Amino acid sequence: MTQFPPPIPPTRLTSHDVAAPQSAPARELYCRGCVYPLTSLEIEAGQCPECGRDFDLRRPLTTRSWPRPDASERGRTLVVWVALVLLVTGIAAMQFFAARGGPMPGGLPDPQHVASPFVKVLGKTAIGIESMPSGGGQGTQMLAQLDESATNAIDRLRAVGIAGWIGGPDVALTRLDALDAELAAMNPPEPELQGDAKAMRAIFASTDGTIEPGDRQLLLDRHGWFAEVAMAARTPAGDARRKAFESQGLVTITVLMGAGLTVLCAVVLGVVSLVVLLVQFGNGGLRMRFPWDQAHFEPTRGTLLETITIFLAGFILLQIVAEVLRHFLQIDATHVLMWGLLLVAGWPTLRQLRWKQTRLAIGWHPGRGVLREMGAGIVGYLAGLPIVMMSFVVAMVIISLLHQKPTHPVVDELGKASVWTLLLMFLLATVWAPVVEETMFRGAFYSHLRRVTNPIIAAFVVGFVFAIIHPQGIGLVPPLMTLGAVFALIREWRGSLIGSMTAHALHNGFLVTLMAVLFS
């Protein structure tokens, strides 16, 4: 018969499910299942009070000798920090200059590759307001906003049709006079755009908007929806084409009002959630489950910093490879190649760290249960929304000082995307970004910073790097930085990345869905 060793006395706290450094006090022990900090009494009970995991007390604890950093660790870490700063600075500089806009060195791009999404949304809204029984004249007030959104000659040409709808043919012709002078002064010249302006002038000079069939088709091919608006603007009030655009405008207004109401309700719920969480934290009822204990991250000193650095370098390399494929093979493989960056999460394991250590460090564990962590992520996201909304005040000040309109490549892509492209972009925003970005920023980078600083500083440092490399322009850095800090604090609260991934997916899903409805 098998002989088992006698029960272990309570003073010898042992379990293969419990992690502890050598000669660590009992309060620094953690459950391997949910990373819950355990006391000696809880371990003696043989079961985790959080996840219910049973501890096998028949097996003696073998204190692991964690791998210690070698003598060159400080120098290697310094080199990695320098590389990280250079990468972040380079990416941020590229995003900043790309967001500034302005004429391209080789002239304006092909209008078929320019979506003009903000001009389109403002145009739909103005047409919808003008079509309301009580909206007469109110659409005219939006023409100033339309002019601010039209940042180049293509946008200003497209805004002519909307202005002609709202203000009549005289307003459209006056704008065309100013546009003709602008196009005539361009170097290099834009003869094709000048031809488009001539066709647009013919539309508003006629009584019914008819022009030569060849010019009409060319205008439709190059400017699409905007050309159709200009032609419909010259039709009678009861015309079917005119009613179709008025319906589009009313739908746009309804969507915008629904989105605004949704955001308002979310902010109200967020204020309540924030107050409740702060009260619980002040009373000691809100336990921070981030495994910050030194023993858990002693082996990962510098390795997690290397992980985020390799990720940023890989991101730049991916963009180069994707551009080469697009130029020589006419293949857009960006959405597929980006999934390869998830492999960077295995770098700590390649550096001879145990997989359990890597998972604990980057937050790849179920915490107190997947559904519970997802719910906590939603609550944390709502609680952070009021702070994010307050940061928009700072953003508005920066935008007004720099006179720089916020933009994002996704917005232009949505304006001219097919159904398949829309699906890929939705998956990229709601699956790739939450999984990969949370793993790298709130997983590896935040865990590295938490070894040397407090949660608030670590959260906002990670949030700043997260925001500055995004291509939305420097004006929106404050709200995006605050949002990244909120995700990091959710990681601090829960320990697991499931909560911050859920919050990230919820945020991106709402924005992408709204933009797809408005811009596509």
C-alpha angles and dihedrals in degrees: 000000000000113000117215121201116256118270114283115248115250091250091065101068104194136168139133086223093061125077121207139153121240112286091000119156117252094253089067094061118110134200110246090216103056105002090243113164107243134207124214092255091053091051092047088054087062096227136083109244091212107048100012093238113163118230118223101227093177092079117073119235114254107202107227118229100225114218108258123218115258126240094270094056097105093051092047092049091049091052091050091050091051091049091049093051091048092049093048092046092049094048092045092050092051091049092047096052092042090053093051090074120188129139117330120240092249096043131266119334124251107284089226087068094048116083100184089204099174092048088051095051093046089047092052091047093049092048091048093050092046091052093056117099090237095037101081110138095002091098089062089064089062094059090083090056088047090056091050091053093049100085100165141031093266092056092045092052091051091048089059092074092050092047089049090052092050103035104023134246095304091060090048094049092048090054090048090055090056091045092051090055090049093049092047091056095050121115114227093032122238105218094167092053089047087055090051090051090050091052090048089052090052090055095055094038090059126074098233104025096252119147137167111304093236093051090044094054093045091051091049092049093051102037106020113179093021092056090050090052091052092051093045090050090070095051124099120272095259097047115130093230091053092049090051092058092045089054090051089053093051091049090051091051090049092051092048092049091048091049091048092050090048092052091047092052091046091052091050091050088045093056090051092046092048093051092048093049093047092050091049091048092050091050092049093247096116109078119202106223100187105127095232094154111133094232093062094054102034091098092048097057104141095351094093090049089053089052096058090043092053089048093056092045089049090050091057092046090050092054090051093049092046091051092050091051091047093049101044104026101025088233122138102206097157095110091051098042093051091068088064089070089073087073088071087075087074093061095097089055091051086054087064098262119143114257091236090055091050093049092049092047097050096036099248097149133098096248109197092344134313097257093045091050091048090052091049089051091055092049091048092049092051091047090053096048096083090054091047091050091051090054089060087073089064089046092054090052092051092047092050092049095047095038087221121144113222113242141167132197090233090064092057091044092052090053093063104020127129123227091263092050090048090054092049092049092049091052090047092053100040102034112018098042096046094046102038101032094044091049092052103036106028092026112042103012097042092046090053093050093046089066091066107026145029125275097258096053093041091049095052094043089054090043092052094051089044091052101040095057094052115098098233095105130257093278094073096045094102097057093040091048090050091049090051089050090052090053090050092050089051086056089049090051099045105026090214123088092225092090096051091043090054092049091048092049092048092051096046093042093056094047097045093046091049093048092046090054093046102039107030 
